[in-house]
Amino acid sequence: MTKIFQSIKNTVKDMDKTLLFFMILLSGFGLFNVVTASSREAVTNTDYSVFYYFYRHIIILVASYIGFIILLKIDTKKYHWLIGLAYIAIVVLNLYVIVYGNLTRGASNWIDLGFFKLQPSELAKPVIIVAFAIYMERFAKKMRSPKIDHNRYIWGLLFLGLIIPSLVFVQKDAGTMIIQLMIVGVMYLLSPIITKEKWKYIGYASVIVLILGLLIYSIQGFLLSDAQLSRLNYFNPCSNYADNGYQVCNAYIAINLGGLKGVGIGKSTQKYSYIPEPHTDMVFAILSEEYGFIIGALIIIIYAVMIYRILMLSSRANTVRGKYICLGVATYIMAHITINLGGLFGLIPLTGVPLPFLSYGGSFTISLIAALALVQRVHIETSRYKLKF
């Protein structure tokens, strides 16, 4: 027992305390916020109490933090053989949901397990990050060597990064696909590949995407569904309230009602039928209404600090895989925040992506906590390596 406690103590000692503190803080605040944001939804859409989503989210968080602890103990050297199995499993699951998945809000990307709805496209994000990082560690030197043909290595990298987003596109989950492409795009652009070759292969990939788009259009007669096309009309949402602007317009109303200090915990009016599923994609609007601008701004500052810390850990990592894992996770979190809040504020089309730590959601919460565990593991190895010299 003493050895177990000593092991835990050493692990915590080598973790990034700032990142750990904010992760736990936002997880706890998000759990509490789920109660207030989902109270009306829980009563009207389920046969249970107002704590229906709260209880489920507790179970999700417990499972996520158990996974967090397990991942902390796995040396990133072992990712070389683990990631292949994980990647294949994710591809198979995404193929499965294309054929048998449950249709939810226009996207067929869920596997209904009863208590829990599994979304393989969410689980894919940390898998893509690790797969890209391991690939870069293994072939980075060859992709820069003037004596070796780079083509097969760069094509392999692009194939690795684009196969899963392509499957998610078929599932009609544009938001998740965009985030996956942002992760792949940032990691690719910041890779050690020669700059000239980076842009050359971006051109090749663009041509392939165009051809595939034309092929899909010729087969089914459209590229984007009517629901996806309607989201492109995101300017002046309140002037288009009756059609597709009601959700963002009501978010504006919620934020405006909240003012500086908020209307009070649990006193939101916009969660009562005005904003659909206020505990998921639009949770920040309810939070701003109840807690006000000050708390909303503080949360955004915390996000910025967390992303900065992860990028700092990336710059300090003593392995190629560690550097790219941290870079990928920082992009992952930034992409979710940008797309969620950008859609909420009417700056970009609204897409259904959750907000880190604050939105209710099983697969996303598990993936997010797992991604942060990967970052902490990289930091642990960096700290212990430095102690040897």
Helices and strands as residue ranges (DSSP letters): H 2-14, H 17-45, H 52-72, G 76-78, H 79-100, E 102-104, E 107-112, E 117-118, H 120-144, H 151-170, H 174-189, H 195-220, H 226-230, G 237-240, I 241-245, H 246-258, H 283-291, H 293-316, H 320-344, H 362-387
